[in-house]
């Protein structure tokens, strides 16, 4: 009998175990890599009413799901079903929807954090804002959705700033001259957050454009307009305010508002942007451009 046979068998088992270990390590690394990837959040994700800025929100949210449960069991949701709950907790794979639905979803949402997709289920603007009070950490801050009425501070859903609606004028059929006011009619703050602007149609000379115009100072970002949009891909959609809106800077003021002047008192000034044209006096560049030449 060959004495080397048992040794060879043990050696073979050893190598098999090593390879199995390497395979599990690789699998574990892949899973962990996927988790780390999904722990990040896309900048277009929409959070519940009262959410603090995204960086603070992700840090404060303990992924308890209490806001989602409150949304699911709200008074204006008699069916108490997940299908009619606005909020959802991000799960692995949420950012990998079917091809036809890719434009609806954010690409990535931190696992376990609450968010909503307006095209599917918008925020229905519950007056009592049931999702905010249960939050145990301040990730959803009642102060951000409160106002003083009759000397008493109360929750006010109209103070919510979940995002802001943006109109794609190239694909909004109202801007083509077709009659459509679906988003305007769906807006809970009709004639405040969205107004219809009347413009002459130069192509026909007879008809008027009725164009939806969003007022960001009033828009809550509820997404009811996006949900109601009749186009295949919504021509009005909600984006986080940080992404959709510009930032003027502290050194610019509205001269017609007195409080604006108070805001810049004591400021140290700002560095001026200088270009080759701005270095010259107005007379110089106007003459160079021949803007004052007469025929």
Secondary structure, DSSP 8 states (H G I E B T S, - for coil): --THHHHHHHHHHHHHHHHHHHHHHHHHHHHHHHHHHHTS--TT-B--TTB--HHHHHHH-----HHHHHHHT-TT-TT--GGG-S-EE--TTTT---GGGTTTS-S---TT-EEB-TTTS-----TT-HHHHT-SSSSB-GGGGEEEETTEEEE-GGG--S-EEEE-TTT-GGGGT----HHHHH-TTBTTTEEEEEEE-TTTSS-EEEEEEE-TTT-----HHHHH--SSS-SEEEE-HHHHS----TT---TT-HHHHHHHTT---------TTTTS-HHHHHHHTTTT---
